Amino acid sequence: YQNYPNPFNPSTKIGYQLKERAYVKLMVYDIKGELVSVLVNKEQNAGYYEGDFSVNNPQSSARNSIASGIYLYRIQVIGEGNIPVYTEMKKMILVK
């Protein structure tokens, strides 16, 4: 799903739903394509989940230099045999 709120400051939620158990990767990139944060990187059961992205997140590698602008988030769902089942990328906007 699209993140909400969007635009955001200082945090936003990214919702997604799994039809079946799968390995999920949810990553945030800046507009240059550099990885800013990994929100989810684990196997999950079927159901609805939300990833939280915060400017003040201590896990973010760029937390001190994160600026207003457009960011991209990518979700990748990997099924059995390490085969990607679903991949999508969407935009979100940080306004300070």
N, C-alpha and C positions, 0 to 999 in steps of 0.2 A: 504494500500500500504506500501511498505518498506519505511523507513525514508530516507531522503536525506538532506545533504550529509551524507554518512556513509563510513568510520569513520568521526566523527565530532569534532569540537572544535571552538567556545564555544557553538554553538547552532545547532539544526536540526529541520526539519519539518516532521510531520507525517500526511500523507494524508489519507482520508477515504471518502467513498461515501455511502450515504443512499438511498435505493430504495423508502422508505416511511418514514413518520414521526415516530420517535422512541426516546427513552431515551438512551443517549450515555454516557458511562464511558470510559475514556482513561487515563490509569495510567502507571507510570514508576516505575520499581523496580530495585534494585541492584541485583547482581548475587546471593546474599544470600536470596533473596526473600523479602527483606524489602522494604516497600513503600518509594519512594523517592519524588514523586510529582504526584498530580492529575491534569491533563491538561484539561480534559473536564468532567463535571458531570451535564448534563442537557438534556432536551428534545430539539430535533432539527428537522427541516423540511427536506424533501428529498433534496438531492443535494450533492455537493462536499465541504468538509471542510478540514482544516489543523490545527493540534495542534502544537504549538511551544514549544520545550523543550530547555531550556538554562541553562547552568551551573550557570549563574549569576542571575537566577530567584529568586526574593525575596519570592515567594510562596513555593519554594522547602524547605522541612524540613531539608535537608542535604546539603544545598548550600555551607556551609563553609568546609564540609568534603568530598565533592564529588571528587572521584579520577578517574584517567584513568582506563579504563577497559570495560568490557561487561555489558550492561544494557539491561533490557527486558521491552518492552512496551506491554500492554494488552488493547485491545479494546473489549468492551462488548456492544452489542446492545440489548436493552430490549424492547419487543413489548407489545401489549395489554395484560392485565392480569398479568403483571409483569413476563412474560415468556421470558427467554433469547432466542433471535432469532439468534444471531451470536456472537461468541467469538473467538478471535485469539490472539496469543502472538508471538512477533518477537524480534530478537536480534538487538542491535545497539552498536557501539563501540565509546567510548570517548577516544581521544588521546590528551594528554596535552603536 
